[in-house]
Amino acid sequence: MENYTSVLAEFYSNFQLNRSDNMGVYLHHNSSQGGIDDLVLDDKFYNTFLDLNYTSRTRDVV
């Protein structure tokens, strides 16, 4: 039995900037270095994405 190098990582954080504003960050990474013997196809892959968000709440002014 062989072990193949692979990485799965996720990170999420949310920051309150002030009373009405928030900022969030989300990072996802999934990869494999491959190395399966006698495989004709390329078995290396990576899938990484970064998501940023910003929200602001305002009060109604009449």
PDBQT receptor file of N, H, CA, C and O in Angstrom, charges set to zero:
ATOM      1  N   MET A   1       0.852  -1.183   0.000  1.00  0.00    +0.000 N 
ATOM      2  CA  MET A   1       0.000   0.000   0.000  1.00  0.00    +0.000 C 
ATOM      3  C   MET A   1       0.893   1.239   0.000  1.00  0.00    +0.000 C 
ATOM      4  O   MET A   1       1.866   1.323   0.749  1.00  0.00    +0.000 OA
ATOM      5  N   GLU A   2       0.543   2.191  -0.850  1.00  0.00    +0.000 N 
ATOM      6  H   GLU A   2      -0.247   2.123  -1.459  1.00  0.00    +0.000 HD
ATOM      7  CA  GLU A   2       1.316   3.425  -0.953  1.00  0.00    +0.000 C 
ATOM      8  C   GLU A   2       0.470   4.606  -0.502  1.00  0.00    +0.000 C 
ATOM      9  O   GLU A   2      -0.754   4.609  -0.631  1.00  0.00    +0.000 OA
ATOM     10  N   ASN A   3       1.155   5.601   0.027  1.00  0.00    +0.000 N 
ATOM     11  H   ASN A   3       2.149   5.599   0.133  1.00  0.00    +0.000 HD
ATOM     12  CA  ASN A   3       0.500   6.855   0.384  1.00  0.00    +0.000 C 
ATOM     13  C   ASN A   3       0.896   7.913  -0.625  1.00  0.00    +0.000 C 
ATOM     14  O   ASN A   3       2.062   7.999  -1.011  1.00  0.00    +0.000 OA
ATOM     15  N   TYR A   4      -0.056   8.713  -1.054  1.00  0.00    +0.000 N 
ATOM     16  H   TYR A   4      -1.003   8.643  -0.741  1.00  0.00    +0.000 HD
ATOM     17  CA  TYR A   4       0.201   9.768  -2.015  1.00  0.00    +0.000 C 
ATOM     18  C   TYR A   4       0.005  11.108  -1.316  1.00  0.00    +0.000 C 
ATOM     19  O   TYR A   4      -0.903  11.275  -0.502  1.00  0.00    +0.000 OA
ATOM     20  N   THR A   5       0.878  12.063  -1.651  1.00  0.00    +0.000 N 
ATOM     21  H   THR A   5       1.616  11.928  -2.313  1.00  0.00    +0.000 HD
ATOM     22  CA  THR A   5       0.828  13.369  -1.012  1.00  0.00    +0.000 C 
ATOM     23  C   THR A   5      -0.405  14.137  -1.487  1.00  0.00    +0.000 C 
ATOM     24  O   THR A   5      -0.599  14.355  -2.682  1.00  0.00    +0.000 OA
ATOM     25  N   SER A   6      -1.223  14.537  -0.531  1.00  0.00    +0.000 N 
ATOM     26  H   SER A   6      -1.066  14.359   0.440  1.00  0.00    +0.000 HD
ATOM     27  CA  SER A   6      -2.380  15.375  -0.849  1.00  0.00    +0.000 C 
ATOM     28  C   SER A   6      -2.592  16.360   0.290  1.00  0.00    +0.000 C 
ATOM     29  O   SER A   6      -2.255  16.092   1.443  1.00  0.00    +0.000 OA
ATOM     30  N   VAL A   7      -3.162  17.513  -0.067  1.00  0.00    +0.000 N 
ATOM     31  H   VAL A   7      -3.436  17.731  -1.004  1.00  0.00    +0.000 HD
ATOM     32  CA  VAL A   7      -3.393  18.574   0.910  1.00  0.00    +0.000 C 
ATOM     33  C   VAL A   7      -4.833  19.059   0.773  1.00  0.00    +0.000 C 
ATOM     34  O   VAL A   7      -5.306  19.330  -0.331  1.00  0.00    +0.000 OA
ATOM     35  N   LEU A   8      -5.511  19.163   1.888  1.00  0.00    +0.000 N 
ATOM     36  H   LEU A   8      -5.127  18.943   2.784  1.00  0.00    +0.000 HD
ATOM     37  CA  LEU A   8      -6.830  19.779   1.944  1.00  0.00    +0.000 C 
ATOM     38  C   LEU A   8      -6.784  20.792   3.082  1.00  0.00    +0.000 C 
ATOM     39  O   LEU A   8      -6.560  20.432   4.237  1.00  0.00    +0.000 OA
ATOM     40  N   ALA A   9      -7.000  22.068   2.742  1.00  0.00    +0.000 N 
ATOM     41  H   ALA A   9      -7.182  22.360   1.804  1.00  0.00    +0.000 HD
ATOM     42  CA  ALA A   9      -6.934  23.118   3.759  1.00  0.00    +0.000 C 
ATOM     43  C   ALA A   9      -8.068  24.110   3.530  1.00  0.00    +0.000 C 
ATOM     44  O   ALA A   9      -8.380  24.460   2.392  1.00  0.00    +0.000 OA
ATOM     45  N   GLU A  10      -8.677  24.557   4.620  1.00  0.00    +0.000 N 
ATOM     46  H   GLU A  10      -8.423  24.273   5.544  1.00  0.00    +0.000 HD
ATOM     47  CA  GLU A  10      -9.705  25.587   4.559  1.00  0.00    +0.000 C 
ATOM     48  C   GLU A  10      -9.470  26.575   5.702  1.00  0.00    +0.000 C 
ATOM     49  O   GLU A  10      -9.082  26.189   6.804  1.00  0.00    +0.000 OA
ATOM     50  N   PHE A  11      -9.709  27.832   5.422  1.00  0.00    +0.000 N 
ATOM     51  H   PHE A  11     -10.025  28.145   4.526  1.00  0.00    +0.000 HD
ATOM     52  CA  PHE A  11      -9.559  28.878   6.425  1.00  0.00    +0.000 C 
ATOM     53  C   PHE A  11     -10.692  29.877   6.230  1.00  0.00    +0.000 C 
ATOM     54  O   PHE A  11     -10.976  30.291   5.105  1.00  0.00    +0.000 OA
ATOM     55  N   TYR A  12     -11.340  30.265   7.328  1.00  0.00    +0.000 N 
ATOM     56  H   TYR A  12     -11.110  29.929   8.241  1.00  0.00    +0.000 HD
ATOM     57  CA  TYR A  12     -12.376  31.293   7.278  1.00  0.00    +0.000 C 
ATOM     58  C   TYR A  12     -12.209  32.203   8.484  1.00  0.00    +0.000 C 
ATOM     59  O   TYR A  12     -11.980  31.742   9.602  1.00  0.00    +0.000 OA
ATOM     60  N   SER A  13     -12.326  33.482   8.243  1.00  0.00    +0.000 N 
ATOM     61  H   SER A  13     -12.512  33.857   7.334  1.00  0.00    +0.000 HD
ATOM     62  CA  SER A  13     -12.286  34.430   9.351  1.00  0.00    +0.000 C 
ATOM     63  C   SER A  13     -13.165  35.625   9.007  1.00  0.00    +0.000 C 
ATOM     64  O   SER A  13     -13.323  35.988   7.841  1.00  0.00    +0.000 OA
ATOM     65  N   ASN A  14     -13.727  36.222  10.038  1.00  0.00    +0.000 N 
ATOM     66  H   ASN A  14     -13.599  35.928  10.985  1.00  0.00    +0.000 HD
ATOM     67  CA  ASN A  14     -14.589  37.388   9.891  1.00  0.00    +0.000 C 
ATOM     68  C   ASN A  14     -14.077  38.473  10.837  1.00  0.00    +0.000 C 
ATOM     69  O   ASN A  14     -13.794  38.202  12.004  1.00  0.00    +0.000 OA
ATOM     70  N   PHE A  15     -13.958  39.696  10.332  1.00  0.00    +0.000 N 
ATOM     71  H   PHE A  15     -14.188  39.916   9.384  1.00  0.00    +0.000 HD
ATOM     72  CA  PHE A  15     -13.424  40.810  11.117  1.00  0.00    +0.000 C 
ATOM     73  C   PHE A  15     -14.462  41.912  11.197  1.00  0.00    +0.000 C 
ATOM     74  O   PHE A  15     -15.031  42.318  10.184  1.00  0.00    +0.000 OA
ATOM     75  N   GLN A  16     -14.703  42.391  12.399  1.00  0.00    +0.000 N 
ATOM     76  H   GLN A  16     -14.241  42.061  13.222  1.00  0.00    +0.000 HD
ATOM     77  CA  GLN A  16     -15.588  43.539  12.565  1.00  0.00    +0.000 C 
ATOM     78  C   GLN A  16     -14.726  44.786  12.473  1.00  0.00    +0.000 C 
ATOM     79  O   GLN A  16     -13.855  45.000  13.316  1.00  0.00    +0.000 OA
ATOM     80  N   LEU A  17     -14.957  45.607  11.463  1.00  0.00    +0.000 N 
ATOM     81  H   LEU A  17     -15.664  45.432  10.778  1.00  0.00    +0.000 HD
ATOM     82  CA  LEU A  17     -14.151  46.805  11.246  1.00  0.00    +0.000 C 
ATOM     83  C   LEU A  17     -14.611  47.962  12.128  1.00  0.00    +0.000 C 
ATOM     84  O   LEU A  17     -13.791  48.721  12.646  1.00  0.00    +0.000 OA
ATOM     85  N   ASN A  18     -15.910  48.091  12.292  1.00  0.00    +0.000 N 
ATOM     86  H   ASN A  18     -16.576  47.475  11.872  1.00  0.00    +0.000 HD
ATOM     87  CA  ASN A  18     -16.493  49.078  13.202  1.00  0.00    +0.000 C 
ATOM     88  C   ASN A  18     -17.916  48.625  13.514  1.00  0.00    +0.000 C 
ATOM     89  O   ASN A  18     -18.257  47.475  13.240  1.00  0.00    +0.000 OA
ATOM     90  N   ARG A  19     -18.757  49.491  14.078  1.00  0.00    +0.000 N 
ATOM     91  H   ARG A  19     -18.480  50.426  14.301  1.00  0.00    +0.000 HD
ATOM     92  CA  ARG A  19     -20.107  49.073  14.484  1.00  0.00    +0.000 C 
ATOM     93  C   ARG A  19     -20.959  48.587  13.323  1.00  0.00    +0.000 C 
ATOM     94  O   ARG A  19     -21.856  47.767  13.519  1.00  0.00    +0.000 OA
ATOM     95  N   SER A  20     -20.698  49.077  12.123  1.00  0.00    +0.000 N 
ATOM     96  H   SER A  20     -19.969  49.743  11.964  1.00  0.00    +0.000 HD
ATOM     97  CA  SER A  20     -21.585  48.744  11.002  1.00  0.00    +0.000 C 
ATOM     98  C   SER A  20     -20.923  47.933   9.884  1.00  0.00    +0.000 C 
ATOM     99  O   SER A  20     -21.627  47.440   9.003  1.00  0.00    +0.000 OA
ATOM    100  N   ASP A  21     -19.613  47.779   9.890  1.00  0.00    +0.000 N 
ATOM    101  H   ASP A  21     -19.041  48.180  10.605  1.00  0.00    +0.000 HD
ATOM    102  CA  ASP A  21     -18.911  47.136   8.774  1.00  0.00    +0.000 C 
ATOM    103  C   ASP A  21     -18.196  45.858   9.206  1.00  0.00    +0.000 C 
ATOM    104  O   ASP A  21     -17.563  45.802  10.260  1.00  0.00    +0.000 OA
ATOM    105  N   ASN A  22     -18.315  44.831   8.356  1.00  0.00    +0.000 N 
ATOM    106  H   ASN A  22     -18.828  44.877   7.499  1.00  0.00    +0.000 HD
ATOM    107  CA  ASN A  22     -17.635  43.558   8.566  1.00  0.00    +0.000 C 
ATOM    108  C   ASN A  22     -16.911  43.153   7.290  1.00  0.00    +0.000 C 
ATOM    109  O   ASN A  22     -17.333  43.494   6.185  1.00  0.00    +0.000 OA
ATOM    110  N   MET A  23     -15.821  42.425   7.457  1.00  0.00    +0.000 N 
ATOM    111  H   MET A  23     -15.478  42.148   8.354  1.00  0.00    +0.000 HD
ATOM    112  CA  MET A  23     -15.091  41.890   6.318  1.00  0.00    +0.000 C 
ATOM    113  C   MET A  23     -14.787  40.426   6.608  1.00  0.00    +0.000 C 
ATOM    114  O   MET A  23     -14.419  40.082   7.731  1.00  0.00    +0.000 OA
ATOM    115  N   GLY A  24     -14.935  39.565   5.614  1.00  0.00    +0.000 N 
ATOM    116  H   GLY A  24     -15.234  39.844   4.701  1.00  0.00    +0.000 HD
ATOM    117  CA  GLY A  24     -14.662  38.150   5.783  1.00  0.00    +0.000 C 
ATOM    118  C   GLY A  24     -13.724  37.646   4.702  1.00  0.00    +0.000 C 
ATOM    119  O   GLY A  24     -13.651  38.204   3.607  1.00  0.00    +0.000 OA
ATOM    120  N   VAL A  25     -13.009  36.582   5.027  1.00  0.00    +0.000 N 
ATOM    121  H   VAL A  25     -13.068  36.128   5.916  1.00  0.00    +0.000 HD
ATOM    122  CA  VAL A  25     -12.107  35.950   4.066  1.00  0.00    +0.000 C 
ATOM    123  C   VAL A  25     -12.255  34.438   4.183  1.00  0.00    +0.000 C 
ATOM    124  O   VAL A  25     -12.336  33.899   5.287  1.00  0.00    +0.000 OA
ATOM    125  N   TYR A  26     -12.290  33.752   3.032  1.00  0.00    +0.000 N 
ATOM    126  H   TYR A  26     -12.224  34.190   2.135  1.00  0.00    +0.000 HD
ATOM    127  CA  TYR A  26     -12.401  32.302   2.991  1.00  0.00    +0.000 C 
ATOM    128  C   TYR A  26     -11.405  31.781   1.961  1.00  0.00    +0.000 C 
ATOM    129  O   TYR A  26     -11.418  32.206   0.806  1.00  0.00    +0.000 OA
ATOM    130  N   LEU A  27     -10.547  30.861   2.381  1.00  0.00    +0.000 N 
ATOM    131  H   LEU A  27     -10.537  30.516   3.319  1.00  0.00    +0.000 HD
ATOM    132  CA  LEU A  27      -9.547  30.261   1.505  1.00  0.00    +0.000 C 
ATOM    133  C   LEU A  27      -9.751  28.750   1.512  1.00  0.00    +0.000 C 
ATOM    134  O   LEU A  27      -9.890  28.136   2.570  1.00  0.00    +0.000 OA
ATOM    135  N   HIS A  28      -9.767  28.159   0.322  1.00  0.00    +0.000 N 
ATOM    136  H   HIS A  28      -9.654  28.658  -0.537  1.00  0.00    +0.000 HD
ATOM    137  CA  HIS A  28      -9.922  26.711   0.177  1.00  0.00    +0.000 C 
ATOM    138  C   HIS A  28      -8.830  26.208  -0.759  1.00  0.00    +0.000 C 
ATOM    139  O   HIS A  28      -8.604  26.785  -1.823  1.00  0.00    +0.000 OA
ATOM    140  N   HIS A  29      -8.150  25.130  -0.362  1.00  0.00    +0.000 N 
ATOM    141  H   HIS A  29      -8.334  24.662   0.503  1.00  0.00    +0.000 HD
ATOM    142  CA  HIS A  29      -7.118  24.531  -1.209  1.00  0.00    +0.000 C 
ATOM    143  C   HIS A  29      -7.216  23.012  -1.106  1.00  0.00    +0.000 C 
ATOM    144  O   HIS A  29      -7.292  22.452  -0.012  1.00  0.00    +0.000 OA
ATOM    145  N   ASN A  30      -7.213  22.360  -2.266  1.00  0.00    +0.000 N 
ATOM    146  H   ASN A  30      -7.151  22.815  -3.154  1.00  0.00    +0.000 HD
ATOM    147  CA  ASN A  30      -7.221  20.898  -2.338  1.00  0.00    +0.000 C 
ATOM    148  C   ASN A  30      -6.268  20.510  -3.466  1.00  0.00    +0.000 C 
ATOM    149  O   ASN A  30      -6.432  20.962  -4.599  1.00  0.00    +0.000 OA
ATOM    150  N   SER A  31      -5.276  19.677  -3.163  1.00  0.00    +0.000 N 
ATOM    151  H   SER A  31      -5.143  19.310  -2.243  1.00  0.00    +0.000 HD
ATOM    152  CA  SER A  31      -4.310  19.303  -4.189  1.00  0.00    +0.000 C 
ATOM    153  C   SER A  31      -3.748  17.915  -3.933  1.00  0.00    +0.000 C 
ATOM    154  O   SER A  31      -3.836  17.370  -2.833  1.00  0.00    +0.000 OA
ATOM    155  N   SER A  32      -3.165  17.362  -4.999  1.00  0.00    +0.000 N 
ATOM    156  H   SER A  32      -3.094  17.805  -5.892  1.00  0.00    +0.000 HD
ATOM    157  CA  SER A  32      -2.487  16.079  -4.913  1.00  0.00    +0.000 C 
ATOM    158  C   SER A  32      -1.265  16.121  -5.821  1.00  0.00    +0.000 C 
ATOM    159  O   SER A  32      -1.332  16.648  -6.932  1.00  0.00    +0.000 OA
ATOM    160  N   GLN A  33      -0.164  15.574  -5.356  1.00  0.00    +0.000 N 
ATOM    161  H   GLN A  33      -0.110  15.147  -4.454  1.00  0.00    +0.000 HD
ATOM    162  CA  GLN A  33       1.056  15.533  -6.156  1.00  0.00    +0.000 C 
ATOM    163  C   GLN A  33       1.091  14.326  -7.084  1.00  0.00    +0.000 C 
ATOM    164  O   GLN A  33       2.042  14.158  -7.847  1.00  0.00    +0.000 OA
ATOM    165  N   GLY A  34       0.076  13.498  -7.023  1.00  0.00    +0.000 N 
ATOM    166  H   GLY A  34      -0.696  13.635  -6.403  1.00  0.00    +0.000 HD
ATOM    167  CA  GLY A  34       0.001  12.354  -7.920  1.00  0.00    +0.000 C 
ATOM    168  C   GLY A  34       1.018  11.286  -7.551  1.00  0.00    +0.000 C 
ATOM    169  O   GLY A  34       1.314  11.068  -6.376  1.00  0.00    +0.000 OA
ATOM    170  N   GLY A  35       1.540  10.632  -8.562  1.00  0.00    +0.000 N 
ATOM    171  H   GLY A  35       1.299  10.810  -9.517  1.00  0.00    +0.000 HD
ATOM    172  CA  GLY A  35       2.546   9.614  -8.330  1.00  0.00    +0.000 C 
ATOM    173  C   GLY A  35       2.017   8.197  -8.356  1.00  0.00    +0.000 C 
ATOM    174  O   GLY A  35       2.700   7.285  -7.890  1.00  0.00    +0.000 OA
ATOM    175  N   ILE A  36       0.822   7.980  -8.886  1.00  0.00    +0.000 N 
ATOM    176  H   ILE A  36       0.268   8.721  -9.265  1.00  0.00    +0.000 HD
ATOM    177  CA  ILE A  36       0.271   6.628  -8.958  1.00  0.00    +0.000 C 
ATOM    178  C   ILE A  36       1.013   5.869 -10.059  1.00  0.00    +0.000 C 
ATOM    179  O   ILE A  36       1.034   6.300 -11.211  1.00  0.00    +0.000 OA
ATOM    180  N   ASP A  37       1.605   4.763  -9.704  1.00  0.00    +0.000 N 
ATOM    181  H   ASP A  37       1.587   4.413  -8.767  1.00  0.00    +0.000 HD
ATOM    182  CA  ASP A  37       2.388   3.970 -10.652  1.00  0.00    +0.000 C 
ATOM    183  C   ASP A  37       1.540   3.463 -11.810  1.00  0.00    +0.000 C 
ATOM    184  O   ASP A  37       0.381   3.090 -11.631  1.00  0.00    +0.000 OA
ATOM    185  N   ASP A  38       2.130   3.455 -12.995  1.00  0.00    +0.000 N 
ATOM    186  H   ASP A  38       3.072   3.758 -13.141  1.00  0.00    +0.000 HD
ATOM    187  CA  ASP A  38       1.523   2.903 -14.213  1.00  0.00    +0.000 C 
ATOM    188  C   ASP A  38       0.232   3.600 -14.624  1.00  0.00    +0.000 C 
ATOM    189  O   ASP A  38      -0.591   3.005 -15.320  1.00  0.00    +0.000 OA
ATOM    190  N   LEU A  39       0.041   4.850 -14.206  1.00  0.00    +0.000 N 
ATOM    191  H   LEU A  39       0.710   5.332 -13.641  1.00  0.00    +0.000 HD
ATOM    192  CA  LEU A  39      -1.148   5.603 -14.611  1.00  0.00    +0.000 C 
ATOM    193  C   LEU A  39      -0.802   6.422 -15.845  1.00  0.00    +0.000 C 
ATOM    194  O   LEU A  39       0.176   7.169 -15.838  1.00  0.00    +0.000 OA
ATOM    195  N   VAL A  40      -1.586   6.291 -16.894  1.00  0.00    +0.000 N 
ATOM    196  H   VAL A  40      -2.381   5.684 -16.899  1.00  0.00    +0.000 HD
ATOM    197  CA  VAL A  40      -1.317   6.980 -18.149  1.00  0.00    +0.000 C 
ATOM    198  C   VAL A  40      -1.686   8.462 -18.043  1.00  0.00    +0.000 C 
ATOM    199  O   VAL A  40      -1.027   9.306 -18.648  1.00  0.00    +0.000 OA
ATOM    200  N   LEU A  41      -2.720   8.779 -17.290  1.00  0.00    +0.000 N 
ATOM    201  H   LEU A  41      -3.256   8.093 -16.798  1.00  0.00    +0.000 HD
ATOM    202  CA  LEU A  41      -3.188  10.156 -17.153  1.00  0.00    +0.000 C 
ATOM    203  C   LEU A  41      -2.324  10.946 -16.177  1.00  0.00    +0.000 C 
ATOM    204  O   LEU A  41      -1.676  10.369 -15.304  1.00  0.00    +0.000 OA
ATOM    205  N   ASP A  42      -2.320  12.269 -16.330  1.00  0.00    +0.000 N 
ATOM    206  H   ASP A  42      -2.847  12.737 -17.039  1.00  0.00    +0.000 HD
ATOM    207  CA  ASP A  42      -1.636  13.153 -15.384  1.00  0.00    +0.000 C 
ATOM    208  C   ASP A  42      -2.470  13.191 -14.104  1.00  0.00    +0.000 C 
ATOM    209  O   ASP A  42      -3.615  13.643 -14.128  1.00  0.00    +0.000 OA
ATOM    210  N   ASP A  43      -1.914  12.725 -12.996  1.00  0.00    +0.000 N 
ATOM    211  H   ASP A  43      -0.984  12.358 -12.977  1.00  0.00    +0.000 HD
ATOM    212  CA  ASP A  43      -2.693  12.639 -11.759  1.00  0.00    +0.000 C 
ATOM    213  C   ASP A  43      -2.348  13.725 -10.747  1.00  0.00    +0.000 C 
ATOM    214  O   ASP A  43      -2.705  13.611  -9.575  1.00  0.00    +0.000 OA
ATOM    215  N   LYS A  44      -1.658  14.775 -11.186  1.00  0.00    +0.000 N 
ATOM    216  H   LYS A  44      -1.369  14.867 -12.139  1.00  0.00    +0.000 HD
ATOM    217  CA  LYS A  44      -1.441  15.938 -10.320  1.00  0.00    +0.000 C 
ATOM    218  C   LYS A  44      -2.609  16.898 -10.516  1.00  0.00    +0.000 C 
ATOM    219  O   LYS A  44      -3.079  17.086 -11.638  1.00  0.00    +0.000 OA
ATOM    220  N   PHE A  45      -3.075  17.502  -9.436  1.00  0.00    +0.000 N 
ATOM    221  H   PHE A  45      -2.694  17.350  -8.524  1.00  0.00    +0.000 HD
ATOM    222  CA  PHE A  45      -4.123  18.506  -9.578  1.00  0.00    +0.000 C 
ATOM    223  C   PHE A  45      -4.073  19.471  -8.404  1.00  0.00    +0.000 C 
ATOM    224  O   PHE A  45      -3.505  19.170  -7.354  1.00  0.00    +0.000 OA
ATOM    225  N   TYR A  46      -4.673  20.626  -8.601  1.00  0.00    +0.000 N 
ATOM    226  H   TYR A  46      -5.134  20.870  -9.454  1.00  0.00    +0.000 HD
ATOM    227  CA  TYR A  46      -4.879  21.563  -7.502  1.00  0.00    +0.000 C 
ATOM    228  C   TYR A  46      -6.158  22.348  -7.760  1.00  0.00    +0.000 C 
ATOM    229  O   TYR A  46      -6.516  22.622  -8.906  1.00  0.00    +0.000 OA
ATOM    230  N   ASN A  47      -6.824  22.696  -6.702  1.00  0.00    +0.000 N 
ATOM    231  H   ASN A  47      -6.533  22.474  -5.771  1.00  0.00    +0.000 HD
ATOM    232  CA  ASN A  47      -8.045  23.479  -6.743  1.00  0.00    +0.000 C 
ATOM    233  C   ASN A  47      -7.967  24.461  -5.587  1.00  0.00    +0.000 C 
ATOM    234  O   ASN A  47      -8.064  24.066  -4.425  1.00  0.00    +0.000 OA
ATOM    235  N   THR A  48      -7.793  25.733  -5.899  1.00  0.00    +0.000 N 
ATOM    236  H   THR A  48      -7.714  26.053  -6.843  1.00  0.00    +0.000 HD
ATOM    237  CA  THR A  48      -7.636  26.754  -4.871  1.00  0.00    +0.000 C 
ATOM    238  C   THR A  48      -8.537  27.932  -5.204  1.00  0.00    +0.000 C 
ATOM    239  O   THR A  48      -8.594  28.373  -6.352  1.00  0.00    +0.000 OA
ATOM    240  N   PHE A  49      -9.236  28.438  -4.204  1.00  0.00    +0.000 N 
ATOM    241  H   PHE A  49      -9.189  28.080  -3.272  1.00  0.00    +0.000 HD
ATOM    242  CA  PHE A  49      -9.963  29.683  -4.423  1.00  0.00    +0.000 C 
ATOM    243  C   PHE A  49      -9.989  30.512  -3.151  1.00  0.00    +0.000 C 
ATOM    244  O   PHE A  49      -9.883  30.002  -2.036  1.00  0.00    +0.000 OA
ATOM    245  N   LEU A  50     -10.134  31.798  -3.363  1.00  0.00    +0.000 N 
ATOM    246  H   LEU A  50     -10.220  32.213  -4.269  1.00  0.00    +0.000 HD
ATOM    247  CA  LEU A  50     -10.168  32.785  -2.291  1.00  0.00    +0.000 C 
ATOM    248  C   LEU A  50     -11.445  33.598  -2.453  1.00  0.00    +0.000 C 
ATOM    249  O   LEU A  50     -11.747  34.077  -3.546  1.00  0.00    +0.000 OA
ATOM    250  N   ASP A  51     -12.185  33.751  -1.375  1.00  0.00    +0.000 N 
ATOM    251  H   ASP A  51     -11.939  33.361  -0.488  1.00  0.00    +0.000 HD
ATOM    252  CA  ASP A  51     -13.427  34.517  -1.389  1.00  0.00    +0.000 C 
ATOM    253  C   ASP A  51     -13.325  35.598  -0.328  1.00  0.00    +0.000 C 
ATOM    254  O   ASP A  51     -13.044  35.308   0.835  1.00  0.00    +0.000 OA
ATOM    255  N   LEU A  52     -13.552  36.836  -0.723  1.00  0.00    +0.000 N 
ATOM    256  H   LEU A  52     -13.781  37.072  -1.667  1.00  0.00    +0.000 HD
ATOM    257  CA  LEU A  52     -13.563  37.969   0.204  1.00  0.00    +0.000 C 
ATOM    258  C   LEU A  52     -14.956  38.565   0.192  1.00  0.00    +0.000 C 
ATOM    259  O   LEU A  52     -15.601  38.621  -0.855  1.00  0.00    +0.000 OA
ATOM    260  N   ASN A  53     -15.426  39.010   1.351  1.00  0.00    +0.000 N 
ATOM    261  H   ASN A  53     -14.902  38.964   2.202  1.00  0.00    +0.000 HD
ATOM    262  CA  ASN A  53     -16.725  39.677   1.383  1.00  0.00    +0.000 C 
ATOM    263  C   ASN A  53     -16.678  40.859   2.330  1.00  0.00    +0.000 C 
ATOM    264  O   ASN A  53     -15.890  40.903   3.275  1.00  0.00    +0.000 OA
ATOM    265  N   TYR A  54     -17.539  41.804   2.050  1.00  0.00    +0.000 N 
ATOM    266  H   TYR A  54     -18.179  41.768   1.282  1.00  0.00    +0.000 HD
ATOM    267  CA  TYR A  54     -17.648  43.018   2.847  1.00  0.00    +0.000 C 
ATOM    268  C   TYR A  54     -19.131  43.307   3.029  1.00  0.00    +0.000 C 
ATOM    269  O   TYR A  54     -19.896  43.283   2.066  1.00  0.00    +0.000 OA
ATOM    270  N   THR A  55     -19.530  43.577   4.249  1.00  0.00    +0.000 N 
ATOM    271  H   THR A  55     -18.908  43.596   5.032  1.00  0.00    +0.000 HD
ATOM    272  CA  THR A  55     -20.917  43.950   4.517  1.00  0.00    +0.000 C 
ATOM    273  C   THR A  55     -20.951  45.225   5.330  1.00  0.00    +0.000 C 
ATOM    274  O   THR A  55     -20.082  45.477   6.164  1.00  0.00    +0.000 OA
ATOM    275  N   SER A  56     -21.967  46.020   5.073  1.00  0.00    +0.000 N 
ATOM    276  H   SER A  56     -22.673  45.816   4.395  1.00  0.00    +0.000 HD
ATOM    277  CA  SER A  56     -22.155  47.262   5.809  1.00  0.00    +0.000 C 
ATOM    278  C   SER A  56     -23.634  47.420   6.118  1.00  0.00    +0.000 C 
ATOM    279  O   SER A  56     -24.480  47.329   5.228  1.00  0.00    +0.000 OA
ATOM    280  N   ARG A  57     -23.934  47.656   7.372  1.00  0.00    +0.000 N 
ATOM    281  H   ARG A  57     -23.247  47.730   8.095  1.00  0.00    +0.000 HD
ATOM    282  CA  ARG A  57     -25.322  47.879   7.802  1.00  0.00    +0.000 C 
ATOM    283  C   ARG A  57     -25.485  49.363   8.100  1.00  0.00    +0.000 C 
ATOM    284  O   ARG A  57     -24.691  49.956   8.830  1.00  0.00    +0.000 OA
ATOM    285  N   THR A  58     -26.509  49.939   7.535  1.00  0.00    +0.000 N 
ATOM    286  H   THR A  58     -27.154  49.456   6.942  1.00  0.00    +0.000 HD
ATOM    287  CA  THR A  58     -26.784  51.356   7.810  1.00  0.00    +0.000 C 
ATOM    288  C   THR A  58     -28.181  51.484   8.413  1.00  0.00    +0.000 C 
ATOM    289  O   THR A  58     -29.071  50.678   8.143  1.00  0.00    +0.000 OA
ATOM    290  N   ARG A  59     -28.339  52.474   9.200  1.00  0.00    +0.000 N 
ATOM    291  H   ARG A  59     -27.615  53.129   9.420  1.00  0.00    +0.000 HD
ATOM    292  CA  ARG A  59     -29.650  52.743   9.789  1.00  0.00    +0.000 C 
ATOM    293  C   ARG A  59     -30.423  53.645   8.850  1.00  0.00    +0.000 C 
ATOM    294  O   ARG A  59     -29.845  54.493   8.171  1.00  0.00    +0.000 OA
ATOM    295  N   ASP A  60     -31.745  53.456   8.815  1.00  0.00    +0.000 N 
ATOM    296  H   ASP A  60     -32.215  52.767   9.367  1.00  0.00    +0.000 HD
ATOM    297  CA  ASP A  60     -32.592  54.313   7.982  1.00  0.00    +0.000 C 
ATOM    298  C   ASP A  60     -32.630  55.716   8.575  1.00  0.00    +0.000 C 
ATOM    299  O   ASP A  60     -32.839  55.908   9.773  1.00  0.00    +0.000 OA
ATOM    300  N   VAL A  61     -32.424  56.675   7.702  1.00  0.00    +0.000 N 
ATOM    301  H   VAL A  61     -32.255  56.520   6.729  1.00  0.00    +0.000 HD
ATOM    302  CA  VAL A  61     -32.493  58.089   8.121  1.00  0.00    +0.000 C 
ATOM    303  C   VAL A  61     -33.747  58.683   7.517  1.00  0.00    +0.000 C 
ATOM    304  O   VAL A  61     -33.948  58.641   6.303  1.00  0.00    +0.000 OA
ATOM    305  N   VAL A  62     -34.585  59.234   8.371  1.00  0.00    +0.000 N 
ATOM    306  H   VAL A  62     -34.421  59.268   9.357  1.00  0.00    +0.000 HD
ATOM    307  CA  VAL A  62     -35.860  59.784   7.897  1.00  0.00    +0.000 C 
ATOM    308  C   VAL A  62     -35.801  61.282   7.952  1.00  0.00    +0.000 C 
ATOM    309  O   VAL A  62     -36.771  61.951   7.597  1.00  0.00    +0.000 OA
TER     310      VAL A  62
